[in-house]
């Protein structure tokens, strides 16, 4: 089963590998966008998505410091997140995976982070055994689970 | 609405955004927009204000696709 990724080659400024995912915690569900970022070793739940999921930062354990856009942010680990994707054959693919959440400390940082989407990083692909296929010329990209 | 229906609708909404990004940018650049059924149903200068507006309209804001419209000539890199 494949998880199609959207590419938008007609607009060079929007050439990302992205799509939509449902994020589920034991209490909340969220319909949101994600970017597959081969430059990110970690999967990061955006601050805005964490707020919408009402994730309690106070009860999370600290992880690494993350450097984004020249600023440094404290990371926190949230382990009870389920990703629900739509496959190319109209089925649901569910994956539980621990994520890092970054927490801004000022209004300026909140503004800067609010435009950043949730990132699926290389740890997700490695742990969950996904292969990334990407043909930019053919305008096709997808994730496929390794059998 | 089932999970599959939510995802199918939002994937269609994201495709619509990508195909119509030039027109959308002219009207909403620098804003956060809420997209439903291939139309912009609400917008605001910040994500927090947009959520408040959606809640006020009685929408379940967690199920609406929200996107930041990057201004023309600007590229977001991570």
Backbone of each chain as ProteinMPNN parsed JSONL, in Angstrom:
{"seq_chain_A": "XXXXXXXXXXXXXXXXXXXXXXXXXXXXXXXXXXXXXXXXXXXXXXXXXXXXXXXXXXXXXXXXXXXXXXXXXXXXXXXXXXXXXXXXXXXXXXXXXXXXXXXXXXXXXXXXXXXXXXXXXXXXXXXXXXXXXXXXXXXXXXXXXXX", "coords_chain_A": {"N_chain_A": [[0.836, -1.201, 0.0], [0.45, 2.216, -0.772], [1.283, 5.55, 0.261], [0.245, 8.339, -1.101], [2.094, 11.264, -2.005], [1.751, 14.726, -2.375], [2.897, 16.69, -5.032], [3.856, 19.825, -6.333], [4.646, 20.913, -9.017], [4.224, 22.926, -10.804], [4.265, 25.297, -9.498], [7.077, 26.577, -8.445], [7.756, 27.534, -5.902], [6.296, 25.989, -4.229], [7.13, 23.396, -4.147], [7.005, 20.908, -2.423], [7.112, 17.797, -0.616], [4.249, 16.754, 0.387], [1.199, 16.162, 2.284], [-2.013, 15.188, 3.618], [-2.916, 14.34, 6.957], [-4.498, 12.467, 9.549], [-4.255, 13.139, 12.909], [-4.137, 11.48, 15.954], [-4.775, 11.54, 19.401], [-5.198, 10.038, 22.672], [-7.399, 11.532, 23.414], [-8.127, 13.46, 21.515], [-8.683, 14.474, 18.063], [-7.175, 15.409, 14.971], [-7.193, 17.049, 11.89], [-4.791, 17.576, 9.596], [-1.967, 19.182, 7.858], [1.06, 17.743, 6.575], [4.614, 17.784, 6.111], [6.921, 15.911, 4.321], [10.143, 15.609, 5.238], [13.228, 15.142, 4.186], [15.469, 16.193, 5.194], [15.233, 16.307, 7.86], [16.092, 14.703, 10.792], [14.333, 13.96, 12.722], [10.866, 13.389, 13.61], [8.513, 15.885, 13.846], [6.023, 17.368, 15.671], [4.073, 20.091, 14.914], [3.962, 23.232, 16.682], [1.53, 24.569, 16.605], [-0.231, 22.516, 15.83], [0.097, 20.903, 18.075], [-1.077, 22.494, 20.029], [-3.726, 22.51, 19.109], [-4.343, 19.873, 19.497], [-4.374, 19.828, 22.145], [-2.166, 19.11, 23.747], [-0.509, 18.361, 26.715], [2.035, 20.203, 27.665], [3.369, 20.455, 30.092], [3.533, 17.945, 31.254], [5.277, 16.537, 29.73], [8.384, 14.957, 28.804], [11.649, 16.398, 28.47], [13.476, 16.69, 25.39], [15.897, 16.845, 22.835], [17.476, 20.014, 21.948], [16.095, 22.02, 19.444], [17.028, 23.493, 16.391], [15.655, 25.879, 14.472], [15.181, 27.86, 11.698], [17.194, 29.62, 12.534], [16.684, 30.034, 15.197], [16.611, 28.652, 18.529], [14.899, 25.972, 20.042], [13.355, 24.386, 22.813], [12.842, 20.916, 22.832], [10.178, 18.533, 23.293], [8.998, 15.312, 24.279], [6.361, 13.453, 22.917], [4.522, 10.632, 23.195], [2.174, 9.337, 22.59], [0.914, 9.39, 20.033], [-1.039, 8.899, 17.156], [-0.781, 8.338, 13.71], [-2.843, 8.714, 10.914], [-3.178, 7.801, 7.683], [-4.262, 8.172, 4.23], [-4.415, 5.653, 1.856], [-3.333, 4.846, -1.54], [-5.173, 3.083, -2.511], [-7.571, 3.729, -1.333], [-7.7, 3.048, 1.385], [-7.221, 3.018, 4.985], [-4.22, 3.81, 6.664], [-2.614, 3.183, 9.578], [-0.348, 4.406, 11.981], [1.453, 4.275, 14.933], [3.509, 6.549, 16.574], [6.215, 8.019, 18.311], [6.656, 11.496, 18.842], [8.461, 14.634, 18.514], [7.856, 17.689, 20.128], [7.98, 21.141, 19.707], [8.536, 23.981, 21.738], [7.652, 27.311, 21.839], [8.88, 30.343, 23.402], [8.156, 32.935, 23.481], [5.944, 35.559, 22.297], [6.743, 36.383, 19.784], [8.17, 34.173, 18.872], [6.098, 32.332, 18.824], [4.546, 33.354, 16.755], [6.357, 33.043, 14.636], [6.611, 30.271, 14.54], [4.07, 29.422, 13.959], [3.458, 29.187, 11.283], [4.707, 26.931, 10.462], [4.551, 23.601, 9.41], [3.587, 20.292, 10.59], [6.193, 17.91, 10.662], [7.301, 15.086, 8.987], [9.897, 13.044, 9.645], [13.112, 11.456, 9.034], [13.384, 9.469, 10.969], [10.879, 8.361, 11.244], [10.481, 7.078, 8.76], [12.548, 5.23, 8.878], [12.103, 3.692, 11.251], [9.484, 2.759, 10.881], [9.746, 1.464, 8.562], [9.459, 2.501, 5.831], [9.62, 3.087, 2.331], [10.768, 5.723, 0.379], [9.566, 6.945, -2.587], [10.347, 9.015, -5.243], [9.767, 10.855, -8.017], [10.494, 13.537, -9.554], [10.398, 14.601, -12.127], [8.482, 13.011, -13.325], [6.378, 13.756, -11.788], [5.481, 12.364, -9.503], [5.206, 10.994, -6.291], [5.602, 8.981, -3.424], [5.068, 7.148, -0.333], [5.996, 3.91, 0.579], [5.345, 0.936, 2.264], [7.838, -1.243, 3.393], [7.951, -4.633, 2.659]], "CA_chain_A": [[0.0, 0.0, 0.0], [1.227, 3.445, -0.902], [0.736, 6.818, 0.74], [0.641, 9.332, -2.112], [2.527, 12.588, -1.562], [1.435, 15.684, -3.418], [3.953, 17.597, -5.461], [3.235, 20.919, -7.074], [5.794, 21.368, -9.788], [3.915, 24.122, -11.582], [4.645, 26.447, -8.673], [8.367, 26.196, -7.859], [7.841, 27.883, -4.482], [5.491, 25.047, -3.457], [7.573, 22.038, -4.452], [7.24, 20.134, -1.21], [6.447, 16.503, -0.549], [3.327, 16.929, 1.507], [-0.161, 15.656, 2.154], [-2.885, 15.383, 4.776], [-2.913, 13.217, 7.895], [-5.267, 12.622, 10.782], [-3.451, 12.86, 14.098], [-5.036, 11.1, 17.054], [-4.288, 11.278, 20.755], [-6.302, 9.326, 23.336], [-8.558, 12.397, 23.662], [-8.427, 14.421, 20.447], [-8.353, 14.135, 16.674], [-6.846, 16.619, 14.218], [-6.982, 16.927, 10.453], [-3.757, 18.603, 9.355], [-1.0, 18.976, 6.78], [2.418, 17.407, 6.976], [5.659, 17.809, 5.079], [7.964, 14.893, 4.466], [11.393, 16.369, 5.161], [14.375, 14.235, 4.243], [16.533, 16.895, 5.908], [14.972, 16.299, 9.304], [16.262, 13.368, 11.369], [13.255, 13.683, 13.679], [9.486, 13.755, 13.29], [8.187, 17.0, 14.738], [4.646, 17.859, 15.69], [4.167, 21.556, 14.972], [3.425, 23.826, 17.911], [0.12, 24.87, 16.363], [-0.962, 21.239, 15.895], [0.119, 20.459, 19.48], [-2.1, 23.277, 20.731], [-5.056, 22.043, 18.683], [-4.548, 18.544, 20.105], [-4.353, 20.071, 23.6], [-1.119, 18.288, 24.356], [-0.057, 19.016, 27.948], [3.5, 20.347, 27.672], [3.915, 20.335, 31.453], [3.758, 16.552, 31.647], [6.157, 15.88, 28.757], [9.811, 14.99, 29.148], [12.461, 17.166, 27.526], [14.376, 15.954, 24.476], [16.978, 17.69, 22.352], [17.185, 21.386, 21.526], [15.947, 22.057, 17.987], [17.371, 24.761, 15.765], [14.795, 26.109, 13.301], [15.189, 29.251, 11.241], [18.133, 30.445, 13.279], [16.342, 30.088, 16.625], [16.672, 27.359, 19.217], [13.69, 25.68, 20.806], [13.379, 23.159, 23.596], [11.957, 19.868, 22.348], [9.531, 17.666, 24.275], [8.59, 14.051, 23.648], [4.983, 13.005, 23.101], [4.606, 9.266, 22.658], [0.869, 8.698, 22.358], [0.315, 9.956, 18.82], [-1.302, 7.966, 16.056], [-0.909, 8.942, 12.382], [-3.752, 7.982, 10.025], [-3.011, 8.25, 6.3], [-5.109, 7.519, 3.223], [-3.58, 4.989, 0.848], [-3.757, 5.034, -2.932], [-6.341, 2.24, -2.798], [-8.713, 4.161, -0.522], [-7.725, 2.411, 2.699], [-6.545, 3.782, 6.031], [-2.969, 3.259, 7.185], [-2.41, 3.761, 10.909], [0.987, 4.191, 12.553], [1.738, 4.964, 16.186], [4.907, 6.952, 16.532], [6.523, 9.128, 19.219], [7.095, 12.703, 18.131], [8.985, 15.753, 19.295], [7.077, 18.927, 20.037], [8.837, 22.266, 20.098], [7.742, 24.959, 22.476], [8.181, 28.673, 21.8], [8.88, 30.976, 24.724], [7.716, 34.329, 23.382], [4.904, 35.786, 21.277], [7.417, 36.451, 18.483], [8.461, 32.792, 18.468], [4.813, 31.698, 18.502], [4.195, 33.816, 15.402], [7.278, 32.423, 13.67], [6.381, 28.826, 14.443], [2.696, 29.07, 13.604], [3.359, 28.858, 9.862], [5.462, 25.694, 10.171], [3.696, 22.413, 9.501], [4.128, 19.066, 11.171], [7.239, 17.347, 9.79], [7.639, 13.664, 9.109], [11.331, 12.973, 9.429], [13.733, 10.186, 8.646], [13.179, 8.449, 12.005], [9.603, 7.703, 10.937], [10.687, 6.159, 7.632], [13.438, 4.14, 9.277], [11.467, 2.833, 12.256], [8.271, 2.138, 10.342], [10.151, 0.743, 7.34], [8.858, 3.025, 4.602], [10.503, 3.477, 1.232], [10.316, 6.95, -0.292], [9.754, 7.01, -4.032], [10.13, 10.398, -5.666], [10.144, 11.15, -9.401], [10.058, 14.924, -9.734], [10.083, 14.816, -13.541], [7.205, 12.327, -13.583], [5.392, 14.338, -10.874], [4.882, 11.341, -8.643], [5.967, 10.683, -5.075], [4.796, 8.247, -2.442], [5.725, 6.302, 0.653], [5.513, 2.526, 0.479], [5.843, 0.1, 3.361], [8.699, -2.346, 2.968], [7.346, -5.903, 3.098]], "C_chain_A": [[0.871, 1.25, 0.0], [0.498, 4.64, -0.294], [1.173, 7.876, -0.266], [1.058, 10.647, -1.457], [2.252, 13.547, -2.709], [2.669, 16.501, -3.758], [3.273, 18.681, -6.273], [4.303, 21.589, -7.922], [5.508, 22.596, -10.642], [4.253, 25.399, -10.825], [5.938, 26.1, -7.942], [8.457, 26.487, -6.363], [7.032, 26.921, -3.613], [5.896, 23.598, -3.693], [7.978, 21.303, -3.181], [6.636, 18.753, -1.403], [5.516, 16.581, 0.653], [1.988, 16.258, 1.249], [-0.91, 15.913, 3.461], [-2.84, 14.138, 5.648], [-3.899, 13.521, 9.02], [-4.345, 12.253, 11.927], [-4.403, 12.58, 15.245], [-4.257, 10.925, 18.353], [-5.412, 10.501, 21.446], [-7.558, 10.19, 23.491], [-8.992, 13.248, 22.481], [-8.072, 13.862, 19.074], [-8.111, 15.445, 15.917], [-6.568, 16.274, 12.762], [-5.966, 17.993, 10.064], [-2.839, 18.232, 8.194], [0.324, 18.505, 7.361], [3.348, 17.585, 5.781], [6.59, 16.646, 5.35], [9.294, 15.608, 4.225], [12.576, 15.427, 5.314], [15.568, 14.894, 4.935], [16.33, 16.916, 7.415], [15.157, 14.888, 9.866], [15.106, 12.966, 12.279], [11.887, 14.09, 13.127], [9.016, 14.769, 14.331], [6.722, 17.404, 14.57], [4.714, 19.378, 15.832], [3.513, 22.074, 16.251], [1.929, 24.082, 17.766], [-0.726, 23.589, 16.437], [-1.001, 20.711, 17.329], [-0.93, 21.206, 20.299], [-3.497, 22.771, 20.397], [-5.366, 20.65, 19.253], [-4.572, 18.626, 21.638], [-3.352, 19.16, 24.319], [-0.544, 19.02, 25.578], [1.469, 19.07, 28.028], [4.098, 20.067, 29.045], [4.244, 18.898, 31.845], [4.723, 15.818, 30.705], [7.618, 15.964, 29.196], [10.586, 15.726, 28.052], [13.295, 16.241, 26.643], [15.504, 16.91, 24.082], [16.508, 19.143, 22.176], [17.108, 21.371, 20.0], [16.265, 23.456, 17.467], [16.557, 24.907, 14.493], [14.833, 27.592, 12.955], [16.075, 30.156, 12.07], [17.816, 30.574, 14.761], [16.417, 28.691, 17.227], [15.442, 27.185, 20.097], [13.892, 24.391, 21.609], [12.388, 22.154, 22.994], [11.382, 19.06, 23.502], [9.051, 16.416, 23.551], [7.133, 13.737, 23.962], [4.851, 11.648, 22.414], [3.262, 8.654, 22.274], [0.175, 9.234, 21.115], [0.156, 8.884, 17.742], [-1.484, 8.768, 14.762], [-1.87, 8.081, 11.553], [-3.652, 8.598, 8.629], [-4.044, 7.566, 5.402], [-4.201, 6.914, 2.152], [-4.134, 5.237, -0.554], [-4.95, 4.15, -3.299], [-7.477, 2.466, -1.788], [-8.838, 3.422, 0.816], [-6.998, 3.303, 3.701], [-5.285, 3.054, 6.47], [-2.69, 3.952, 8.51], [-1.02, 3.409, 11.435], [1.085, 4.954, 13.868], [3.214, 5.312, 16.207], [5.153, 8.105, 17.506], [7.072, 10.321, 18.453], [7.734, 13.692, 19.093], [8.057, 16.945, 19.083], [8.0, 20.05, 20.459], [7.972, 23.35, 20.702], [8.388, 26.351, 22.4], [8.083, 29.31, 23.185], [8.471, 32.442, 24.667], [6.652, 34.442, 22.292], [5.518, 35.811, 19.88], [7.699, 35.037, 17.967], [7.17, 32.039, 18.109], [4.4, 32.064, 17.084], [5.064, 33.128, 14.356], [6.988, 30.947, 13.462], [4.996, 28.474, 13.904], [2.527, 28.733, 12.123], [4.06, 27.56, 9.485], [4.582, 24.47, 10.415], [4.38, 21.285, 10.262], [5.064, 18.405, 10.16], [7.37, 15.85, 10.041], [9.102, 13.525, 8.707], [11.817, 11.568, 9.123], [13.545, 9.088, 9.691], [11.895, 7.66, 11.763], [9.8, 6.658, 9.831], [11.531, 4.951, 8.051], [12.729, 3.161, 10.223], [10.28, 2.07, 11.683], [8.511, 1.435, 9.001], [9.384, 1.194, 6.084], [9.946, 3.34, 3.586], [9.918, 4.739, 0.61], [10.616, 6.836, -1.772], [9.45, 8.433, -4.458], [10.664, 10.602, -7.082], [9.633, 12.552, -9.714], [9.652, 15.193, -11.187], [8.728, 14.186, -13.888], [6.08, 12.816, -12.685], [4.687, 13.283, -10.036], [5.816, 11.07, -7.455], [5.05, 9.947, -4.114], [5.693, 7.539, -1.437], [5.141, 4.904, 0.522], [6.157, 1.687, 1.574], [6.664, -1.052, 2.795], [8.126, -3.643, 3.517], [8.351, -6.736, 3.88]], "O_chain_A": [[1.89, 1.32, 0.686], [-0.73, 4.729, -0.331], [2.339, 8.27, -0.285], [0.453, 11.086, -0.479], [2.49, 13.222, -3.872], [3.395, 16.947, -2.869], [2.207, 18.451, -6.842], [4.795, 22.671, -7.602], [6.43, 23.236, -11.148], [4.495, 26.446, -11.424], [5.905, 25.403, -6.928], [9.15, 25.779, -5.633], [7.072, 27.022, -2.387], [5.106, 22.68, -3.47], [9.164, 21.109, -2.913], [5.758, 18.559, -2.244], [5.956, 16.483, 1.798], [1.691, 15.841, 0.129], [-0.503, 16.73, 4.287], [-2.739, 13.019, 5.145], [-4.106, 14.676, 9.391], [-3.727, 11.188, 11.923], [-5.349, 13.33, 15.486], [-3.225, 10.255, 18.396], [-6.478, 10.323, 20.858], [-8.654, 9.662, 23.677], [-10.13, 13.716, 22.453], [-7.285, 12.925, 18.939], [-8.757, 16.458, 16.187], [-5.82, 15.349, 12.448], [-6.243, 19.186, 10.187], [-2.916, 17.14, 7.632], [0.666, 18.829, 8.498], [2.934, 17.543, 4.622], [7.0, 16.425, 6.49], [9.536, 16.144, 3.143], [12.89, 14.971, 6.414], [16.562, 14.23, 5.227], [17.144, 17.468, 8.155], [14.448, 13.969, 9.457], [14.918, 11.786, 12.573], [11.768, 14.997, 12.304], [9.113, 14.536, 15.536], [6.264, 17.734, 13.476], [5.337, 19.892, 16.762], [2.63, 21.433, 16.821], [1.157, 23.841, 18.694], [-1.803, 23.584, 17.033], [-2.004, 20.14, 17.756], [-1.59, 20.621, 21.158], [-4.344, 22.62, 21.278], [-6.53, 20.306, 19.462], [-4.764, 17.623, 22.326], [-3.653, 18.54, 25.339], [-0.138, 20.178, 25.471], [2.111, 18.093, 28.413], [5.192, 19.514, 29.156], [5.128, 18.66, 32.668], [4.957, 14.62, 30.863], [8.03, 16.912, 29.865], [10.227, 15.681, 26.875], [13.752, 15.179, 27.067], [15.995, 17.682, 24.905], [15.318, 19.446, 22.247], [17.96, 20.776, 19.341], [15.831, 24.461, 18.029], [16.744, 24.148, 13.542], [14.559, 28.455, 13.789], [15.751, 31.323, 12.287], [18.598, 31.162, 15.509], [16.302, 27.686, 16.525], [15.006, 28.103, 20.792], [14.517, 23.44, 21.139], [11.247, 22.498, 22.688], [12.009, 18.917, 24.551], [8.736, 16.456, 22.361], [6.719, 13.754, 25.121], [5.045, 11.532, 21.204], [3.219, 7.568, 21.695], [-1.026, 9.502, 21.143], [1.059, 8.096, 17.462], [-2.235, 9.742, 14.721], [-1.723, 6.86, 11.5], [-3.997, 9.762, 8.423], [-4.619, 6.536, 5.755], [-3.326, 7.591, 1.612], [-5.236, 5.757, -0.73], [-5.655, 4.423, -4.27], [-8.226, 1.553, -1.44], [-9.942, 3.201, 1.313], [-6.263, 4.216, 3.326], [-5.282, 1.833, 6.628], [-2.546, 5.173, 8.557], [-0.578, 2.264, 11.345], [0.826, 6.157, 13.906], [4.065, 4.479, 15.897], [4.385, 9.067, 17.527], [7.862, 10.162, 17.523], [7.572, 13.603, 20.31], [7.545, 17.165, 17.985], [8.721, 19.932, 21.45], [6.853, 23.611, 20.262], [9.522, 26.543, 22.84], [7.303, 28.87, 24.03], [8.442, 33.119, 25.695], [6.483, 33.538, 21.473], [4.918, 35.335, 18.917], [7.497, 34.739, 16.789], [7.161, 31.21, 17.199], [3.962, 31.213, 16.31], [4.57, 32.684, 13.319], [7.105, 30.431, 12.351], [4.775, 27.354, 13.444], [1.561, 28.068, 11.746], [4.016, 27.137, 8.33], [3.962, 24.321, 11.468], [5.58, 21.326, 10.536], [4.77, 18.346, 8.966], [7.532, 15.413, 11.18], [9.49, 13.844, 7.583], [11.033, 10.63, 8.976], [13.545, 7.906, 9.35], [11.823, 6.461, 12.034], [9.351, 5.518, 9.946], [11.273, 3.818, 7.644], [12.76, 1.949, 10.01], [10.095, 0.885, 11.963], [7.59, 0.888, 8.396], [8.761, 0.394, 5.387], [11.036, 3.794, 3.931], [8.718, 4.813, 0.348], [11.766, 6.653, -2.173], [8.421, 8.994, -4.083], [11.871, 10.529, -7.313], [8.475, 12.728, -10.094], [8.69, 15.915, -11.448], [7.937, 14.754, -14.641], [4.948, 12.347, -12.8], [3.466, 13.302, -9.878], [7.031, 10.939, -7.604], [3.864, 10.259, -4.009], [6.891, 7.357, -1.653], [3.93, 4.74, 0.372], [7.371, 1.733, 1.776], [6.252, -1.738, 1.859], [7.845, -3.742, 4.712], [8.026, -7.835, 4.33]]}, "seq_chain_B": "XXXXXXXXXXXXXXXXXXXXXXXXXXXXXXXXXXXXXXXXXXXXXXXXXXXXXXXXXXXXXXXXXXXXXXXXXXXXXX", "coords_chain_B": {"N_chain_B": [[-18.973, 11.705, 10.09], [-16.577, 9.683, 8.43], [-13.13, 8.637, 9.062], [-11.863, 8.173, 6.631], [-13.435, 9.636, 4.843], [-12.969, 12.229, 5.794], [-10.21, 12.506, 5.281], [-10.137, 12.125, 2.485], [-11.613, 14.335, 1.601], [-9.997, 16.444, 2.513], [-7.582, 16.018, 1.186], [-8.408, 16.506, -1.408], [-9.009, 19.193, -1.055], [-6.447, 20.239, -0.524], [-5.182, 19.737, -2.958], [-6.725, 21.382, -4.561], [-6.008, 23.847, -3.477], [-3.298, 23.945, -4.219], [-3.503, 23.955, -6.994], [-4.76, 26.341, -7.429], [-3.229, 28.311, -6.356], [-2.07, 30.769, -7.112], [-4.201, 32.59, -7.524], [-5.349, 32.451, -4.988], [-3.309, 33.442, -3.41], [-3.211, 36.1, -4.233], [-5.404, 37.158, -2.959], [-5.234, 36.363, -0.263], [-2.637, 36.527, 0.796], [-0.153, 36.059, 3.287], [-1.994, 35.466, 5.201], [-3.776, 33.204, 7.41], [-5.68, 30.528, 6.259], [-8.843, 28.813, 6.155], [-9.869, 25.876, 4.657], [-12.512, 24.308, 3.016], [-14.361, 21.923, 1.262], [-13.248, 22.706, -1.196], [-13.139, 25.526, -1.114], [-12.335, 28.731, 0.319], [-13.236, 29.156, 3.528], [-12.897, 30.72, 5.735], [-10.727, 33.24, 7.097], [-7.761, 34.664, 8.627], [-5.398, 36.84, 10.324], [-3.752, 35.513, 12.141], [-3.14, 32.158, 13.333], [-4.388, 31.509, 15.716], [-6.483, 33.374, 15.929], [-7.957, 32.62, 13.72], [-8.852, 30.056, 14.466], [-10.516, 30.77, 16.594], [-12.465, 32.203, 15.194], [-13.568, 30.165, 13.613], [-14.567, 28.456, 15.576], [-16.504, 30.103, 16.632], [-18.282, 30.153, 14.545], [-19.34, 27.709, 14.79], [-18.045, 25.568, 13.699], [-16.158, 22.508, 13.693], [-13.101, 23.068, 14.445], [-10.852, 21.475, 14.468], [-11.187, 19.669, 12.48], [-11.113, 20.991, 10.14], [-9.26, 21.987, 7.305], [-6.358, 23.829, 7.68], [-4.314, 26.402, 6.469], [-1.319, 28.214, 5.962], [-0.881, 31.053, 4.008], [1.685, 31.661, 2.116], [3.361, 34.673, 1.442], [3.629, 36.248, -1.843], [6.609, 35.775, -3.698], [8.02, 34.85, -1.604], [9.67, 32.148, 0.0], [9.303, 29.266, 1.92], [11.609, 27.639, 3.882], [12.82, 24.87, 5.77]], "CA_chain_B": [[-18.056, 11.569, 8.96], [-15.532, 8.701, 8.736], [-11.751, 9.096, 8.863], [-11.571, 8.123, 5.197], [-14.121, 10.769, 4.213], [-12.261, 13.462, 6.182], [-8.937, 12.557, 4.555], [-10.408, 12.309, 1.05], [-12.024, 15.729, 1.409], [-8.878, 17.362, 2.745], [-6.613, 15.843, 0.096], [-8.992, 17.257, -2.536], [-8.86, 20.617, -0.719], [-5.04, 20.608, -0.682], [-4.934, 19.778, -4.414], [-7.387, 22.604, -5.046], [-5.159, 24.979, -3.063], [-2.08, 23.962, -5.032], [-3.841, 24.308, -8.379], [-5.28, 27.721, -7.492], [-2.452, 29.083, -5.377], [-1.826, 32.147, -7.566], [-5.403, 33.386, -7.225], [-5.54, 32.491, -3.524], [-2.277, 34.325, -2.864], [-3.589, 37.494, -4.503], [-6.43, 37.6, -2.004], [-5.023, 35.996, 1.149], [-1.224, 36.338, 1.152], [0.198, 36.41, 4.662], [-3.094, 35.103, 6.116], [-4.101, 31.797, 7.622], [-7.003, 30.294, 5.673], [-9.507, 27.532, 6.403], [-10.401, 25.387, 3.378], [-13.501, 23.23, 3.105], [-15.064, 21.692, -0.005], [-12.581, 23.48, -2.233], [-13.285, 26.983, -1.006], [-11.842, 29.342, 1.556], [-14.438, 29.448, 4.317], [-12.58, 31.73, 6.754], [-9.312, 33.607, 7.103], [-7.376, 35.553, 9.731], [-3.942, 37.103, 10.297], [-3.022, 34.524, 12.944], [-3.811, 30.86, 13.45], [-5.255, 31.538, 16.905], [-7.706, 34.134, 15.607], [-8.733, 31.804, 12.779], [-9.527, 29.008, 15.248], [-11.615, 31.417, 17.331], [-13.526, 32.523, 14.224], [-14.227, 28.91, 13.222], [-15.342, 28.003, 16.733], [-17.664, 30.997, 16.748], [-19.233, 29.754, 13.496], [-19.862, 26.374, 15.105], [-17.284, 24.532, 12.975], [-15.156, 21.767, 14.467], [-11.881, 23.595, 13.829], [-9.836, 20.416, 14.349], [-11.42, 18.864, 11.273], [-11.003, 21.878, 8.974], [-7.871, 22.126, 6.854], [-5.858, 25.195, 7.857], [-3.054, 26.581, 5.745], [-0.755, 29.568, 5.912], [-0.635, 31.449, 2.616], [2.987, 32.336, 2.06], [3.286, 35.82, 0.516], [4.29, 36.121, -3.152], [8.027, 36.08, -3.686], [8.631, 34.308, -0.385], [9.74, 30.682, 0.021], [9.546, 28.738, 3.27], [12.465, 26.465, 4.004], [12.811, 24.464, 7.174]], "C_chain_B": [[-16.924, 10.59, 9.321], [-14.144, 9.305, 8.508], [-11.415, 9.17, 7.371], [-12.21, 9.299, 4.46], [-13.411, 12.092, 4.537], [-10.984, 13.602, 5.361], [-9.155, 12.807, 3.061], [-10.765, 13.756, 0.759], [-10.85, 16.681, 1.535], [-7.793, 17.222, 1.68], [-7.107, 16.596, -1.153], [-8.835, 18.762, -2.3], [-7.419, 21.089, -0.915], [-4.67, 20.687, -2.168], [-5.52, 21.053, -5.007], [-6.544, 23.826, -4.705], [-3.935, 25.087, -3.971], [-2.362, 24.404, -6.472], [-4.279, 25.774, -8.523], [-4.474, 28.684, -6.628], [-2.22, 30.534, -5.807], [-2.996, 33.061, -7.217], [-5.587, 33.547, -5.721], [-4.534, 33.455, -2.896], [-2.627, 35.797, -3.076], [-4.521, 38.024, -3.427], [-6.016, 37.42, -0.543], [-3.55, 35.933, 1.558], [-0.924, 36.853, 2.563], [-0.875, 36.055, 5.683], [-3.111, 33.586, 6.344], [-5.509, 31.585, 7.072], [-7.532, 28.924, 6.081], [-10.167, 27.103, 5.104], [-11.358, 24.23, 3.632], [-14.219, 23.128, 1.765], [-14.559, 22.614, -1.119], [-12.991, 24.95, -2.263], [-12.738, 27.471, 0.327], [-13.058, 29.775, 2.361], [-14.181, 30.488, 5.406], [-11.109, 32.075, 6.646], [-9.045, 34.574, 8.249], [-5.864, 35.769, 9.685], [-3.125, 36.151, 11.161], [-3.845, 33.247, 13.045], [-4.787, 30.863, 14.625], [-6.573, 32.248, 16.625], [-8.594, 33.318, 14.668], [-9.507, 30.712, 13.514], [-10.73, 29.598, 16.001], [-12.791, 31.716, 16.396], [-14.303, 31.269, 13.828], [-15.103, 28.384, 14.353], [-16.629, 28.815, 16.871], [-18.744, 30.628, 15.721], [-19.827, 28.374, 13.742], [-19.172, 25.247, 14.359], [-16.404, 23.772, 13.966], [-13.802, 22.109, 13.845], [-10.794, 22.53, 13.682], [-10.021, 19.569, 13.088], [-11.335, 19.705, 9.992], [-9.53, 22.023, 8.603], [-7.445, 23.586, 6.95], [-4.488, 25.321, 7.22], [-2.616, 28.032, 5.807], [-0.45, 29.889, 4.459], [0.642, 32.291, 2.584], [2.903, 33.485, 1.054], [4.058, 35.567, -0.776], [5.756, 36.511, -3.037], [8.76, 35.547, -2.469], [8.614, 32.772, -0.474], [10.054, 30.239, 1.435], [10.485, 27.551, 3.168], [12.562, 26.124, 5.481], [14.21, 24.488, 7.757]], "O_chain_B": [[-16.373, 10.672, 10.419], [-13.999, 10.338, 7.854], [-10.766, 10.111, 6.914], [-11.601, 9.885, 3.564], [-13.269, 12.959, 3.675], [-10.701, 14.667, 4.813], [-8.443, 13.603, 2.449], [-10.281, 14.338, -0.211], [-10.721, 17.62, 0.75], [-7.155, 18.209, 1.314], [-6.325, 17.236, -1.857], [-8.562, 19.516, -3.234], [-7.184, 22.192, -1.408], [-3.94, 21.586, -2.586], [-4.899, 21.714, -5.839], [-6.38, 24.728, -5.526], [-3.58, 26.172, -4.431], [-1.573, 25.124, -7.083], [-4.178, 26.362, -9.599], [-4.968, 29.736, -6.221], [-2.179, 31.43, -4.964], [-2.811, 34.156, -6.687], [-5.931, 34.624, -5.235], [-4.864, 34.191, -1.966], [-2.373, 36.636, -2.211], [-4.439, 39.188, -3.033], [-6.394, 38.218, 0.315], [-3.239, 35.332, 2.587], [-1.376, 37.924, 2.967], [-0.71, 36.302, 6.877], [-2.54, 32.812, 5.577], [-6.421, 32.356, 7.37], [-6.761, 27.994, 6.321], [-10.932, 27.863, 4.51], [-11.045, 23.296, 4.37], [-14.636, 24.14, 1.201], [-15.334, 23.209, -1.868], [-13.164, 25.533, -3.333], [-12.687, 26.737, 1.314], [-13.817, 30.647, 1.939], [-15.122, 31.073, 5.943], [-10.322, 31.27, 6.147], [-9.957, 35.214, 8.773], [-5.136, 34.98, 9.082], [-1.924, 35.997, 10.937], [-5.064, 33.249, 12.87], [-5.875, 30.293, 14.541], [-7.641, 31.787, 17.03], [-9.819, 33.318, 14.796], [-10.677, 30.47, 13.22], [-11.809, 29.006, 16.038], [-13.952, 31.512, 16.751], [-15.529, 31.293, 13.72], [-16.225, 27.929, 14.13], [-17.693, 28.281, 17.184], [-19.94, 30.765, 15.975], [-20.702, 27.922, 13.003], [-19.64, 24.108, 14.372], [-15.958, 24.337, 14.964], [-13.403, 21.516, 12.843], [-9.901, 22.679, 12.848], [-9.115, 18.841, 12.683], [-11.472, 19.176, 8.889], [-8.668, 22.162, 9.47], [-8.085, 24.469, 6.378], [-3.618, 24.47, 7.4], [-3.428, 28.952, 5.716], [0.169, 29.089, 3.758], [0.658, 33.46, 2.97], [2.427, 33.293, -0.064], [5.007, 34.783, -0.807], [6.096, 37.474, -2.349], [9.963, 35.758, -2.312], [7.652, 32.182, -0.966], [10.961, 30.771, 2.075], [10.206, 26.58, 2.464], [12.403, 26.992, 6.339], [14.394, 24.175, 8.933]]}, "name": "protein", "num_of_chains": 2, "seq": "XXXXXXXXXXXXXXXXXXXXXXXXXXXXXXXXXXXXXXXXXXXXXXXXXXXXXXXXXXXXXXXXXXXXXXXXXXXXXXXXXXXXXXXXXXXXXXXXXXXXXXXXXXXXXXXXXXXXXXXXXXXXXXXXXXXXXXXXXXXXXXXXXXXXXXXXXXXXXXXXXXXXXXXXXXXXXXXXXXXXXXXXXXXXXXXXXXXXXXXXXXXXXXXXXXXXXXXXXXXXXXXXX"}
